[in-house]
């Protein structure tokens, strides 16, 4: 089977969509070497997290013949190259499919991660909203199948875009295997020293934007026992000013530590050092940081209202995204009860087994096969 991918995000992005693209390509190439995988990208930008490409003789990187008009190539001109390369199925990994794919004879599938821009349009602006909406509508219309990365995303596609649910397959995303490995005491000590991390701390990871709702955790701090600090890892936005204003007004400066640009290979160490991971987002397509925390053996508290229960499972705790008192109560219970904390860790490790790469790779392979067999 010759499979083509819109691989721009794999080369260009080091967070969400990039992580998904790299994970999917790496997982399929490893578990299903019988296929040939063609990665189409406007430019093969160097990325240390794509080192695995050299380990697989069945993965090929392709770029446009001209360095000009690469946006046009990705959105339309690429179809000519797909035909040239004998691609049987093309997978748009991030909400998009090229114009003309429907009449090309090439089958297609698109992954829709979320419809956040439809739930929170003001956070995207009118122009971006219209562009995103047009791309998603077109891709969902012409694709042979749609992959939703959670049941919540599938429900949103049906509700907001009136997509036939039979056209949508739920296939979850796994997280990088780097989070499965227990770090040594020396590795933990080195990272702890490098970032001057406290002995015990709460952890929050994610872009510091309004939807991610960091302020809820900061507000909860005043009711969390023992003056335990909060370590925040994420790219700041304008919303950070609102968070910092609350921190200053509440005399919480000594209890909140901001870090950013942490090397990827150090993230598992910080997860494993944390006492509790808190993910208070109001809306997500899935919530990969929750899987990363559970794989790292760290208890998770998340919020209700989107799909985070899918990621965290029954062993994690959940609060309303506006309930700071409830969040503080959950943190205090976990910190004050070693047996409860260990039970959450054990149940979390059991839950993440549902997202093992071999299982998810098989689901993807079966979907591809079914699409081609129904041609």
C-alpha positions as a LaTeX table, in Angstrom:
\begin{tabular}{lrrr}
\hline
Residue & $x$ (\AA) & $y$ (\AA) & $z$ (\AA) \\
\hline
Unk1 & 0.00 & 0.00 & 0.00 \\
Unk2 & 1.35 & 3.43 & $-0.98$ \\
Unk3 & 0.18 & 6.05 & 1.51 \\
Unk4 & 0.78 & 9.78 & 1.23 \\
Unk5 & 0.69 & 12.24 & 4.12 \\
Unk6 & 0.37 & 15.97 & 4.49 \\
Unk7 & 3.51 & 16.04 & 6.64 \\
Unk8 & 4.08 & 19.79 & 6.98 \\
Unk9 & 3.24 & 19.75 & 10.68 \\
Unk10 & 5.62 & 16.86 & 11.32 \\
Unk11 & 8.50 & 19.00 & 10.08 \\
Unk12 & 7.35 & 22.45 & 11.19 \\
Unk13 & 5.52 & 22.03 & 14.55 \\
Unk14 & 6.94 & 20.75 & 17.82 \\
Unk15 & 3.66 & 20.64 & 19.76 \\
Unk16 & 0.09 & 19.34 & 19.19 \\
Unk17 & $-0.38$ & 18.76 & 15.46 \\
Unk18 & 3.32 & 18.09 & 14.97 \\
Unk19 & 3.35 & 15.52 & 17.76 \\
Unk20 & 0.34 & 13.76 & 16.26 \\
Unk21 & 1.89 & 13.67 & 12.79 \\
Unk22 & 5.23 & 12.31 & 13.99 \\
Unk23 & 3.58 & 9.78 & 16.28 \\
Unk24 & 1.31 & 8.42 & 13.54 \\
Unk25 & 4.04 & 8.18 & 10.91 \\
Unk26 & 6.53 & 6.57 & 13.29 \\
Unk27 & 3.99 & 4.11 & 14.69 \\
Unk28 & 2.72 & 2.91 & 11.32 \\
Unk29 & 6.20 & 2.68 & 9.81 \\
Unk30 & 7.29 & 0.47 & 12.71 \\
Unk31 & 4.25 & $-1.80$ & 13.08 \\
Unk32 & 3.30 & $-1.99$ & 9.41 \\
Unk33 & 6.52 & $-2.02$ & 7.38 \\
Unk34 & 4.66 & $-3.65$ & 4.47 \\
Unk35 & 3.46 & $-0.20$ & 3.39 \\
Unk36 & 5.38 & 2.62 & 1.71 \\
Unk37 & 4.91 & 6.00 & 3.41 \\
Unk38 & 5.39 & 9.23 & 1.44 \\
Unk39 & 5.74 & 12.43 & 3.46 \\
Unk40 & 4.83 & 15.57 & 1.49 \\
Unk41 & 6.07 & 18.80 & 2.99 \\
Unk42 & 6.74 & 22.30 & 1.56 \\
Unk43 & 10.24 & 22.07 & 3.04 \\
Unk44 & 12.09 & 19.28 & 4.82 \\
Unk45 & 13.01 & 21.48 & 7.76 \\
Unk46 & 15.57 & 19.89 & 10.12 \\
Unk47 & 13.88 & 18.56 & 13.25 \\
Unk48 & 15.65 & 16.42 & 15.85 \\
Unk49 & 12.37 & 14.69 & 16.64 \\
Unk50 & 12.32 & 13.20 & 13.13 \\
Unk51 & 15.51 & 11.22 & 13.60 \\
Unk52 & 13.44 & 8.05 & 13.43 \\
Unk53 & 12.94 & 8.56 & 9.70 \\
Unk54 & 16.43 & 7.22 & 9.11 \\
Unk55 & 15.46 & 3.96 & 10.79 \\
Unk56 & 12.85 & 3.04 & 8.21 \\
Unk57 & 13.53 & 2.23 & 4.58 \\
Unk58 & 9.83 & 2.46 & 3.81 \\
Unk59 & 9.48 & 6.21 & 4.54 \\
Unk60 & 10.20 & 8.81 & 1.87 \\
Unk61 & 10.23 & 12.61 & 2.16 \\
Unk62 & 9.06 & 14.64 & $-0.85$ \\
Unk63 & 9.09 & 18.40 & $-1.42$ \\
Unk64 & 7.78 & 20.54 & $-4.30$ \\
Unk65 & 9.95 & 21.04 & $-7.37$ \\
Unk66 & 9.89 & 24.81 & $-6.82$ \\
Unk67 & 10.51 & 26.66 & $-3.59$ \\
Unk68 & 7.96 & 29.26 & $-4.68$ \\
Unk69 & 4.17 & 29.06 & $-4.21$ \\
Unk70 & 4.52 & 26.20 & $-1.72$ \\
Unk71 & 1.17 & 27.09 & $-0.12$ \\
Unk72 & $-0.53$ & 26.59 & $-3.51$ \\
Unk73 & 1.34 & 23.31 & $-3.96$ \\
Unk74 & 0.17 & 22.00 & $-0.60$ \\
Unk75 & $-3.45$ & 23.03 & $-1.17$ \\
Unk76 & $-3.80$ & 21.97 & $-4.83$ \\
Unk77 & $-0.66$ & 21.30 & $-6.85$ \\
Unk78 & 0.32 & 18.34 & $-4.71$ \\
Unk79 & $-2.38$ & 16.19 & $-6.37$ \\
Unk80 & $-0.26$ & 15.99 & $-9.53$ \\
Unk81 & 2.67 & 14.70 & $-7.47$ \\
Unk82 & 0.47 & 12.15 & $-5.71$ \\
Unk83 & $-0.55$ & 10.74 & $-9.09$ \\
Unk84 & 3.06 & 10.71 & $-10.26$ \\
Unk85 & 4.11 & 8.72 & $-7.19$ \\
Unk86 & 1.28 & 6.20 & $-7.50$ \\
Unk87 & $-0.25$ & 7.11 & $-4.12$ \\
Unk88 & $-3.28$ & 4.96 & $-3.37$ \\
Unk89 & $-4.49$ & 6.77 & $-0.26$ \\
Unk90 & $-3.75$ & 10.28 & 1.03 \\
Unk91 & $-4.10$ & 11.21 & 4.71 \\
Unk92 & $-4.52$ & 14.83 & 5.73 \\
Unk93 & $-3.15$ & 14.79 & 9.26 \\
Unk94 & $-4.37$ & 18.22 & 10.33 \\
Unk95 & $-7.87$ & 19.16 & 9.17 \\
Unk96 & $-7.01$ & 19.66 & 5.49 \\
Unk97 & $-7.17$ & 17.94 & 2.11 \\
Unk98 & $-5.97$ & 19.41 & $-1.18$ \\
Unk99 & $-8.38$ & 20.71 & $-3.77$ \\
Unk100 & $-8.87$ & 18.18 & $-6.56$ \\
Unk101 & $-8.25$ & 15.09 & $-4.46$ \\
Unk102 & $-11.85$ & 13.93 & $-4.92$ \\
Unk103 & $-11.56$ & 13.64 & $-8.69$ \\
Unk104 & $-8.04$ & 12.24 & $-8.75$ \\
Unk105 & $-8.85$ & 8.58 & $-8.21$ \\
Unk106 & $-6.84$ & 8.71 & $-4.98$ \\
Unk107 & $-8.77$ & 7.74 & $-1.84$ \\
Unk108 & $-8.46$ & 10.04 & 1.16 \\
Unk109 & $-8.91$ & 10.33 & 4.89 \\
Unk110 & $-8.63$ & 13.42 & 7.09 \\
Unk111 & $-7.97$ & 13.69 & 10.81 \\
Unk112 & $-10.04$ & 16.26 & 12.67 \\
Unk113 & $-8.52$ & 16.97 & 16.06 \\
Unk114 & $-11.12$ & 19.37 & 17.40 \\
Unk115 & $-13.53$ & 22.15 & 16.49 \\
Unk116 & $-12.21$ & 24.59 & 19.07 \\
Unk117 & $-12.42$ & 27.45 & 16.57 \\
Unk118 & $-16.18$ & 26.89 & 16.35 \\
Unk119 & $-16.66$ & 26.64 & 20.11 \\
Unk120 & $-14.50$ & 29.72 & 20.81 \\
Unk121 & $-14.57$ & 31.80 & 17.59 \\
Unk122 & $-13.62$ & 35.09 & 19.30 \\
Unk123 & $-10.26$ & 33.63 & 20.27 \\
Unk124 & $-9.39$ & 33.08 & 16.59 \\
Unk125 & $-10.61$ & 36.24 & 14.89 \\
Unk126 & $-13.08$ & 36.55 & 12.03 \\
Unk127 & $-10.61$ & 35.92 & 9.18 \\
Unk128 & $-8.96$ & 32.85 & 10.69 \\
Unk129 & $-12.35$ & 31.47 & 11.64 \\
Unk130 & $-13.59$ & 31.67 & 8.05 \\
Unk131 & $-10.41$ & 30.07 & 6.69 \\
Unk132 & $-10.51$ & 27.22 & 9.21 \\
Unk133 & $-14.20$ & 26.62 & 8.62 \\
Unk134 & $-13.80$ & 26.47 & 4.84 \\
Unk135 & $-10.88$ & 24.04 & 5.06 \\
Unk136 & $-12.59$ & 21.71 & 7.54 \\
Unk137 & $-15.90$ & 21.71 & 5.66 \\
Unk138 & $-14.18$ & 20.89 & 2.36 \\
Unk139 & $-12.00$ & 18.15 & 3.86 \\
Unk140 & $-14.95$ & 16.50 & 5.61 \\
Unk141 & $-17.02$ & 16.67 & 2.42 \\
Unk142 & $-14.51$ & 15.06 & 0.05 \\
Unk143 & $-12.79$ & 12.59 & 2.41 \\
Unk144 & $-13.74$ & 8.94 & 2.14 \\
Unk145 & $-13.44$ & 8.72 & 5.91 \\
Unk146 & $-12.89$ & 11.14 & 8.79 \\
Unk147 & $-10.78$ & 10.27 & 11.81 \\
Unk148 & $-11.88$ & 11.95 & 15.05 \\
Unk149 & $-9.32$ & 11.72 & 17.82 \\
Unk150 & $-12.00$ & 11.46 & 20.52 \\
Unk151 & $-15.67$ & 10.70 & 20.94 \\
Unk152 & $-16.16$ & 14.37 & 21.84 \\
Unk153 & $-14.68$ & 15.48 & 18.52 \\
Unk154 & $-16.95$ & 13.05 & 16.69 \\
Unk155 & $-19.97$ & 14.42 & 18.54 \\
Unk156 & $-18.92$ & 17.97 & 17.65 \\
Unk157 & $-18.57$ & 17.07 & 13.97 \\
Unk158 & $-22.09$ & 15.66 & 13.98 \\
Unk159 & $-23.56$ & 18.57 & 15.96 \\
Unk160 & $-21.74$ & 21.55 & 14.46 \\
Unk161 & $-21.15$ & 20.42 & 10.86 \\
Unk162 & $-23.95$ & 17.89 & 10.42 \\
Unk163 & $-21.54$ & 15.14 & 9.36 \\
Unk164 & $-22.97$ & 11.65 & 8.95 \\
Unk165 & $-21.66$ & 9.76 & 12.02 \\
Unk166 & $-21.10$ & 6.65 & 9.88 \\
Unk167 & $-18.41$ & 8.57 & 7.99 \\
Unk168 & $-16.43$ & 9.18 & 11.19 \\
Unk169 & $-14.07$ & 6.73 & 12.88 \\
Unk170 & $-12.72$ & 7.38 & 16.38 \\
Unk171 & $-9.03$ & 6.52 & 16.54 \\
Unk172 & $-7.18$ & 7.87 & 19.53 \\
Unk173 & $-3.64$ & 9.17 & 19.58 \\
Unk174 & $-0.89$ & 7.66 & 21.68 \\
Unk175 & 1.93 & 9.58 & 23.30 \\
Unk176 & 5.63 & 9.27 & 22.70 \\
Unk177 & 7.25 & 6.16 & 24.18 \\
Unk178 & 9.73 & 8.44 & 25.95 \\
Unk179 & 7.10 & 8.86 & 28.67 \\
Unk180 & 7.01 & 5.12 & 29.38 \\
Unk181 & 10.56 & 4.99 & 30.72 \\
Unk182 & 11.16 & 5.45 & 34.45 \\
Unk183 & 14.04 & 7.88 & 34.94 \\
Unk184 & 16.95 & 7.10 & 37.24 \\
Unk185 & 17.54 & 8.97 & 40.51 \\
Unk186 & 20.57 & 10.65 & 38.92 \\
Unk187 & 18.52 & 11.86 & 35.93 \\
Unk188 & 15.84 & 13.21 & 38.24 \\
Unk189 & 18.40 & 14.94 & 40.46 \\
Unk190 & 20.08 & 16.57 & 37.46 \\
Unk191 & 16.83 & 18.02 & 36.09 \\
Unk192 & 15.69 & 19.07 & 39.55 \\
Unk193 & 18.95 & 20.95 & 40.04 \\
Unk194 & 18.95 & 22.47 & 36.54 \\
Unk195 & 15.55 & 24.12 & 37.02 \\
Unk196 & 15.75 & 24.55 & 40.80 \\
Unk197 & 12.58 & 22.51 & 41.25 \\
Unk198 & 11.09 & 22.07 & 44.74 \\
Unk199 & 10.89 & 18.67 & 46.44 \\
Unk200 & 7.10 & 18.58 & 45.92 \\
Unk201 & 5.12 & 20.52 & 43.37 \\
Unk202 & 1.97 & 20.62 & 41.29 \\
Unk203 & 2.50 & 20.62 & 37.53 \\
Unk204 & 0.70 & 22.35 & 34.67 \\
Unk205 & 1.77 & 21.97 & 31.03 \\
Unk206 & 0.27 & 23.74 & 28.03 \\
Unk207 & 0.12 & 27.07 & 26.23 \\
Unk208 & $-0.88$ & 29.76 & 28.72 \\
Unk209 & $-4.06$ & 30.85 & 26.96 \\
Unk210 & $-7.58$ & 31.55 & 28.18 \\
Unk211 & $-9.05$ & 28.23 & 27.05 \\
Unk212 & $-6.40$ & 26.28 & 28.97 \\
Unk213 & $-7.72$ & 27.95 & 32.14 \\
Unk214 & $-4.50$ & 28.14 & 34.19 \\
Unk215 & $-6.11$ & 30.78 & 36.38 \\
Unk216 & $-8.32$ & 28.11 & 37.97 \\
Unk217 & $-5.25$ & 26.32 & 39.36 \\
Unk218 & $-3.69$ & 29.57 & 40.56 \\
Unk219 & $-6.90$ & 30.57 & 42.35 \\
Unk220 & $-7.03$ & 27.14 & 43.97 \\
Unk221 & $-3.52$ & 27.52 & 45.41 \\
Unk222 & $-4.69$ & 29.63 & 48.35 \\
Unk223 & $-6.80$ & 26.69 & 49.59 \\
Unk224 & $-4.20$ & 23.98 & 48.96 \\
Unk225 & $-2.45$ & 22.76 & 52.09 \\
Unk226 & 1.25 & 23.04 & 52.83 \\
Unk227 & 2.10 & 25.97 & 50.56 \\
Unk228 & 3.00 & 23.48 & 47.82 \\
Unk229 & 4.18 & 25.38 & 44.71 \\
Unk230 & 2.90 & 25.15 & 41.14 \\
Unk231 & 5.30 & 24.66 & 38.22 \\
Unk232 & 3.92 & 25.93 & 34.90 \\
Unk233 & 5.46 & 24.92 & 31.56 \\
Unk234 & 4.07 & 26.63 & 28.49 \\
Unk235 & 4.28 & 29.39 & 25.96 \\
Unk236 & 2.87 & 32.68 & 27.28 \\
Unk237 & 0.11 & 34.69 & 25.56 \\
Unk238 & $-1.77$ & 37.84 & 26.53 \\
Unk239 & $-3.76$ & 35.74 & 28.98 \\
Unk240 & $-0.55$ & 35.35 & 31.00 \\
Unk241 & $-0.89$ & 38.99 & 32.09 \\
Unk242 & $-4.24$ & 38.18 & 33.72 \\
Unk243 & $-2.72$ & 35.20 & 35.52 \\
Unk244 & 0.27 & 37.21 & 36.70 \\
Unk245 & $-1.98$ & 40.00 & 37.95 \\
Unk246 & $-3.85$ & 37.53 & 40.14 \\
Unk247 & $-0.59$ & 35.99 & 41.38 \\
Unk248 & 0.72 & 39.42 & 42.40 \\
Unk249 & $-2.52$ & 40.53 & 44.04 \\
Unk250 & $-2.78$ & 37.28 & 45.97 \\
Unk251 & 0.86 & 37.29 & 47.15 \\
Unk252 & 1.42 & 33.98 & 45.38 \\
Unk253 & 4.61 & 34.92 & 43.54 \\
Unk254 & 6.73 & 32.54 & 45.60 \\
Unk255 & 4.37 & 29.65 & 44.87 \\
Unk256 & 4.26 & 29.80 & 41.06 \\
Unk257 & 7.27 & 28.92 & 38.90 \\
Unk258 & 7.12 & 29.56 & 35.15 \\
Unk259 & 9.31 & 27.54 & 32.76 \\
Unk260 & 9.33 & 27.40 & 28.97 \\
Unk261 & 11.28 & 25.88 & 26.09 \\
Unk262 & 12.01 & 22.72 & 28.09 \\
Unk263 & 13.82 & 20.12 & 25.94 \\
Unk264 & 11.46 & 17.30 & 25.01 \\
Unk265 & 13.64 & 14.62 & 26.62 \\
Unk266 & 13.45 & 16.42 & 29.97 \\
Unk267 & 9.64 & 16.58 & 30.09 \\
Unk268 & 9.22 & 12.96 & 31.29 \\
Unk269 & 11.59 & 13.68 & 34.17 \\
Unk270 & 9.56 & 16.70 & 35.29 \\
Unk271 & 6.31 & 14.72 & 35.05 \\
Unk272 & 7.84 & 11.99 & 37.23 \\
Unk273 & 9.06 & 14.53 & 39.79 \\
Unk274 & 5.60 & 16.14 & 40.11 \\
Unk275 & 3.22 & 15.26 & 42.92 \\
Unk276 & 0.05 & 15.93 & 40.91 \\
Unk277 & $-0.56$ & 16.95 & 37.30 \\
Unk278 & $-3.42$ & 19.44 & 36.80 \\
Unk279 & $-5.05$ & 20.01 & 33.41 \\
Unk280 & $-7.91$ & 22.51 & 33.87 \\
Unk281 & $-8.69$ & 23.18 & 30.20 \\
Unk282 & $-12.21$ & 24.22 & 29.28 \\
Unk283 & $-12.07$ & 22.44 & 25.93 \\
Unk284 & $-9.74$ & 20.01 & 24.18 \\
Unk285 & $-9.86$ & 17.63 & 21.26 \\
Unk286 & $-8.30$ & 14.95 & 23.46 \\
Unk287 & $-5.61$ & 15.98 & 25.94 \\
Unk288 & $-2.28$ & 14.26 & 25.24 \\
Unk289 & $-0.55$ & 15.80 & 28.31 \\
Unk290 & $-2.90$ & 13.71 & 30.44 \\
Unk291 & $-1.62$ & 10.52 & 28.76 \\
Unk292 & 1.94 & 11.75 & 29.24 \\
Unk293 & 1.33 & 12.25 & 32.96 \\
Unk294 & $-0.38$ & 8.89 & 33.44 \\
Unk295 & 2.39 & 7.10 & 31.57 \\
Unk296 & 4.85 & 8.88 & 33.87 \\
Unk297 & 3.09 & 7.56 & 36.97 \\
Unk298 & 1.68 & 10.93 & 38.03 \\
Unk299 & $-1.89$ & 11.35 & 39.36 \\
Unk300 & $-4.10$ & 13.60 & 37.24 \\
Unk301 & $-6.82$ & 16.11 & 38.01 \\
Unk302 & $-8.64$ & 17.46 & 34.96 \\
Unk303 & $-11.88$ & 19.27 & 34.21 \\
Unk304 & $-15.28$ & 18.26 & 32.91 \\
Unk305 & $-17.02$ & 19.63 & 29.83 \\
Unk306 & $-15.07$ & 18.29 & 26.86 \\
Unk307 & $-13.17$ & 15.05 & 26.36 \\
Unk308 & $-10.69$ & 14.90 & 29.21 \\
Unk309 & $-12.45$ & 11.98 & 30.87 \\
Unk310 & $-11.63$ & 9.96 & 27.74 \\
Unk311 & $-7.94$ & 10.72 & 28.16 \\
Unk312 & $-7.79$ & 10.40 & 31.94 \\
Unk313 & $-10.06$ & 7.43 & 32.52 \\
Unk314 & $-11.96$ & 6.48 & 35.66 \\
Unk315 & $-8.89$ & 6.61 & 37.90 \\
Unk316 & $-8.29$ & 10.33 & 37.49 \\
Unk317 & $-10.23$ & 13.09 & 39.26 \\
Unk318 & $-12.36$ & 15.76 & 37.56 \\
Unk319 & $-13.78$ & 19.13 & 38.60 \\
Unk320 & $-15.89$ & 21.81 & 36.98 \\
Unk321 & $-13.63$ & 24.30 & 35.10 \\
Unk322 & $-14.91$ & 27.13 & 37.35 \\
Unk323 & $-14.69$ & 25.25 & 40.67 \\
Unk324 & $-11.43$ & 26.38 & 42.27 \\
Unk325 & $-12.55$ & 25.20 & 45.71 \\
Unk326 & $-13.32$ & 21.76 & 44.31 \\
Unk327 & $-9.91$ & 21.61 & 42.66 \\
Unk328 & $-8.17$ & 22.51 & 45.91 \\
Unk329 & $-10.16$ & 19.82 & 47.73 \\
Unk330 & $-9.08$ & 17.15 & 45.22 \\
Unk331 & $-5.43$ & 18.19 & 45.45 \\
Unk332 & $-5.53$ & 18.10 & 49.26 \\
Unk333 & $-7.07$ & 14.63 & 49.25 \\
Unk334 & $-4.39$ & 13.24 & 46.93 \\
Unk335 & $-1.50$ & 14.89 & 48.78 \\
Unk336 & $-2.84$ & 13.76 & 52.13 \\
Unk337 & $-3.52$ & 10.13 & 51.28 \\
Unk338 & $-0.61$ & 8.04 & 49.99 \\
Unk339 & $-2.85$ & 5.02 & 49.40 \\
Unk340 & $-5.24$ & 7.09 & 47.25 \\
Unk341 & $-2.33$ & 8.54 & 45.29 \\
Unk342 & $-0.90$ & 5.08 & 44.59 \\
Unk343 & $-4.30$ & 3.77 & 43.56 \\
Unk344 & $-4.65$ & 6.64 & 41.07 \\
Unk345 & $-1.20$ & 5.90 & 39.69 \\
Unk346 & $-1.99$ & 2.20 & 39.26 \\
Unk347 & $-5.36$ & 2.83 & 37.62 \\
Unk348 & $-3.79$ & 5.42 & 35.34 \\
Unk349 & $-1.16$ & 2.97 & 34.11 \\
Unk350 & $-3.91$ & 0.41 & 33.45 \\
Unk351 & $-5.93$ & 2.99 & 31.54 \\
Unk352 & $-3.14$ & 4.12 & 29.22 \\
Unk353 & $-2.70$ & 0.52 & 28.03 \\
Unk354 & $-5.78$ & 1.26 & 25.89 \\
Unk355 & $-3.60$ & 3.67 & 23.90 \\
Unk356 & $-0.70$ & 1.34 & 23.14 \\
Unk357 & 0.86 & 2.04 & 19.78 \\
Unk358 & 0.38 & $-1.46$ & 18.39 \\
Unk359 & $-3.38$ & $-1.32$ & 18.98 \\
Unk360 & $-3.77$ & 2.13 & 17.45 \\
Unk361 & $-1.54$ & 1.27 & 14.48 \\
Unk362 & $-3.74$ & $-1.75$ & 13.75 \\
Unk363 & $-6.86$ & 0.43 & 13.82 \\
Unk364 & $-5.29$ & 2.84 & 11.35 \\
Unk365 & $-4.13$ & 0.05 & 9.07 \\
Unk366 & $-7.58$ & $-1.55$ & 9.09 \\
Unk367 & $-9.20$ & 1.78 & 8.26 \\
Unk368 & $-6.85$ & 2.34 & 5.31 \\
Unk369 & $-7.49$ & $-1.19$ & 4.05 \\
Unk370 & $-11.25$ & $-0.83$ & 4.33 \\
Unk371 & $-11.20$ & 2.45 & 2.40 \\
Unk372 & $-9.22$ & 0.91 & $-0.45$ \\
Unk373 & $-11.28$ & $-2.29$ & $-0.50$ \\
Unk374 & $-14.47$ & $-0.24$ & $-0.82$ \\
Unk375 & $-13.13$ & 1.75 & $-3.78$ \\
\hline
\end{tabular}
